[in-house]
Amino acid sequence: MEEFEDYKELKFISNQPGLVSPEPSYKKIPQWYRDLGRHVDTNDLAALGPINDRGGDGSNVSTKLCMPFMDAMTLGYQYCLEDDLTVEIAKDGKPKLSWKKDFMLMDKRPFVDMAIPHDVHPIQFGVKMQWFYETPQDYSLLMTMPLNRPDLPFWVPSGLVDADIWGLPVFLPFFIKRDFEGTIPEGTPISQLIPIKREPWDLVVDTTEETYDKHDLISENRRSHITAHYKKFAWRKKQYTKPGKV
């Protein structure tokens, strides 16, 4: 495993015993992604399909070989559900939520005042975080729906918290999908937590031939590998736990 000289720390603090702790996102990769073959029909490299330039790799590679997709899914950390959450649909067609542990897992808001997807109930619940949190100075924390997880039976909007200053538990807005009734298991990731450094940026639009030609050459060079040119040429490992840490 690659060694890094400097590890930033995202710290979670609580005095409640038995809580489900946040985890690095790579530990919460869903089974459907693990089950994907590297190519359209098979994991066998000898069975490459016809050249169709899928993703610029020149072969029938599947999403399993898309490093940007994997990087997004495994980025940062996951805040996980603290208890089994049972969803029942009442006679009025509205979801009713229940759990067993003796603390407030959810509340319910009196109204919805944001744009929401069409496939969720227009009822806003709120997941009460059970942890304080700290980031290093000048780092904020993006809290968002787990990336690339439309399979989850809920939707969570996004928010950015300046966690080095304000590390208080928040209520994460939480909407149940209309087609779901059942139990969402304890430990299910419900919000992806992504540390972001606060630093000034600017937008530059460059239309010079010199810059265009430089990037066009990189684009053509991707054909030097039948598969996974991005992984072999550009991809860099991301690290969210120290090697050997449990």
C-alpha positions in Angstrom: 0.0 0.0 0.0 1.3 3.4 -0.9 2.7 5.5 2.0 1.7 9.1 2.5 3.8 11.6 4.5 0.9 13.6 5.9 -2.5 12.3 6.9 -5.3 14.8 7.7 -7.8 13.7 10.3 -11.5 13.8 10.2 -12.5 13.2 13.9 -15.8 12.0 15.3 -16.6 12.5 19.0 -19.3 10.9 21.2 -19.8 9.6 24.7 -22.7 7.3 23.8 -21.7 3.6 24.0 -22.7 1.2 21.2 -23.1 3.8 18.4 -22.5 2.9 14.8 -19.4 4.9 13.8 -18.8 6.5 10.5 -16.6 4.5 8.1 -14.3 5.1 5.2 -16.4 5.0 2.0 -14.4 2.1 0.5 -15.7 -0.2 3.3 -19.3 0.5 2.2 -19.0 -0.5 -1.5 -22.4 -2.1 -2.4 -22.6 -5.7 -3.5 -24.0 -4.9 -7.0 -20.7 -3.0 -7.7 -18.6 -5.8 -6.4 -20.4 -8.3 -8.6 -19.7 -6.3 -11.8 -17.5 -7.9 -14.4 -14.6 -5.9 -15.8 -16.0 -6.2 -19.3 -19.5 -6.4 -20.6 -20.1 -10.1 -20.4 -17.1 -11.6 -18.5 -14.1 -11.0 -16.2 -11.9 -12.8 -18.7 -9.4 -10.5 -20.4 -9.2 -13.0 -23.2 -12.8 -12.4 -24.1 -12.7 -8.7 -25.0 -15.5 -7.7 -27.2 -15.2 -5.7 -30.5 -13.6 -2.3 -30.5 -16.3 0.3 -29.8 -14.3 3.0 -28.0 -16.3 2.8 -24.8 -15.0 5.6 -22.7 -12.1 6.1 -25.0 -10.5 2.7 -23.8 -11.2 1.0 -27.1 -12.9 -2.1 -25.7 -16.2 -3.3 -24.1 -15.1 -2.3 -20.6 -17.7 -2.1 -17.9 -18.2 0.5 -15.2 -16.0 -1.7 -13.0 -13.0 -0.3 -14.9 -14.1 3.3 -14.7 -11.8 4.7 -12.1 -13.6 8.1 -11.8 -16.8 6.2 -11.0 -15.0 4.1 -8.3 -13.2 7.2 -6.9 -16.5 9.0 -6.4 -18.1 6.0 -4.7 -15.2 5.5 -2.3 -14.5 9.2 -1.7 -14.2 10.3 1.9 -16.4 8.7 4.6 -19.9 7.5 5.2 -22.3 8.4 8.0 -24.3 5.2 8.7 -27.7 4.5 9.9 -27.7 4.0 13.7 -30.4 1.4 13.9 -32.7 -0.7 11.7 -35.2 1.7 10.2 -38.6 0.2 9.5 -40.7 1.9 6.8 -44.4 1.2 6.7 -46.9 2.7 4.4 -50.0 3.9 6.3 -53.6 3.8 5.0 -53.2 7.4 3.8 -50.3 6.4 1.6 -47.7 8.2 3.7 -44.6 6.5 5.1 -44.4 5.8 8.8 -40.9 5.2 10.3 -40.0 3.3 13.5 -36.8 2.0 15.2 -35.9 0.2 18.4 -33.0 2.0 20.0 -33.7 4.5 22.8 -32.7 7.8 21.2 -34.0 10.1 18.5 -33.0 8.6 15.2 -35.4 10.7 13.1 -37.7 13.6 13.4 -40.3 14.9 10.9 -40.4 18.4 9.4 -43.8 20.2 9.0 -43.2 21.1 5.4 -41.0 20.6 2.3 -39.5 23.8 0.8 -36.9 22.5 -1.5 -36.9 20.8 -4.9 -37.1 17.0 -4.5 -37.0 14.0 -6.9 -40.3 12.8 -8.3 -39.7 9.3 -7.0 -39.8 10.2 -3.2 -42.6 10.9 -0.9 -43.0 14.7 -0.4 -42.4 14.3 3.3 -39.2 15.6 4.9 -37.8 13.5 7.7 -34.5 14.4 9.4 -31.7 12.0 10.5 -30.2 13.3 13.7 -26.5 12.8 13.7 -25.2 11.3 17.0 -21.6 12.5 16.7 -19.7 15.8 16.9 -17.0 16.1 14.3 -13.8 18.0 13.6 -11.8 18.7 10.5 -8.4 20.4 10.3 -8.3 24.2 10.0 -9.7 25.5 6.7 -11.5 22.3 5.8 -15.2 22.1 5.3 -17.3 18.9 5.1 -19.6 18.2 2.2 -22.5 16.0 3.4 -24.3 14.5 0.4 -26.3 11.5 -0.8 -23.9 8.6 -1.1 -22.5 9.0 -4.7 -23.5 6.5 -7.4 -26.1 4.9 -5.1 -29.5 5.2 -6.7 -30.2 1.7 -5.4 -30.7 3.1 -1.9 -34.4 3.4 -0.9 -34.1 7.1 0.1 -32.7 10.4 -1.1 -30.6 12.9 0.9 -29.9 16.4 -0.3 -26.5 18.0 0.0 -25.0 20.6 2.4 -21.5 22.0 3.1 -20.5 22.6 6.7 -17.4 24.5 7.9 -16.6 21.7 10.2 -13.4 23.2 11.6 -15.5 25.9 13.2 -19.0 24.3 13.4 -18.8 20.6 14.2 -22.2 20.2 15.8 -24.6 17.3 14.9 -27.1 18.3 12.3 -30.4 16.9 11.0 -29.8 15.4 7.6 -32.9 15.9 5.4 -34.2 12.4 4.5 -36.8 11.4 1.9 -38.2 7.9 1.4 -38.7 6.6 -2.1 -42.3 6.0 -3.1 -41.8 2.3 -4.1 -40.1 1.2 -0.8 -41.6 -0.5 2.2 -39.5 -2.6 4.5 -36.5 -2.3 6.8 -33.3 -0.3 6.0 -30.6 -2.1 8.0 -28.4 -0.6 10.6 -25.1 0.4 9.1 -26.5 1.5 5.8 -24.6 4.6 4.5 -27.0 7.5 4.5 -24.6 10.5 3.9 -21.2 10.7 2.2 -18.8 13.0 4.1 -16.2 14.6 1.9 -13.5 16.9 3.4 -12.9 20.0 1.1 -10.2 22.6 1.7 -11.4 26.2 1.6 -9.2 28.0 -0.8 -9.7 30.7 -3.5 -10.4 29.6 -7.0 -11.0 31.4 -10.3 -12.5 30.4 -13.7 -10.2 30.7 -16.7 -11.4 30.2 -20.3 -8.5 29.3 -22.6 -9.0 29.2 -26.3 -5.4 29.3 -27.4 -4.2 26.7 -30.0 -1.2 25.8 -27.9 -3.2 24.7 -24.9 -5.8 23.0 -27.1 -3.1 21.0 -29.0 -1.5 19.9 -25.7 -4.8 18.4 -24.5 -5.6 17.0 -27.9 -2.3 15.1 -27.9 -3.2 13.6 -24.4 -6.6 12.6 -25.8 -5.0 10.7 -28.7 -2.4 9.0 -26.5 -5.2 7.3 -24.6 -5.4 4.9 -27.6 -1.9 3.6 -26.6 -3.6 1.1 -24.2 -6.5 -1.2 -25.2 -8.0 -0.8 -21.8 -7.6 1.3 -18.6 -5.4 4.1 -20.1 -6.7 6.5 -17.5 -5.8 4.2 -14.6 -2.3 3.5 -16.1 -1.5 7.1 -17.1 -3.4 9.5 -14.9 -5.0 7.8 -11.8 -3.6 8.4 -8.4 -4.4 6.4 -5.2 -6.6 8.1 -2.7 -6.2 7.2 1.0 -8.7 7.6 3.8 -7.2 5.4 6.5 -3.6 4.9 7.5 -2.1 1.5 6.5 -2.6 -1.1 9.1 -5.4 0.8 10.9 -8.4 -1.3 11.9 
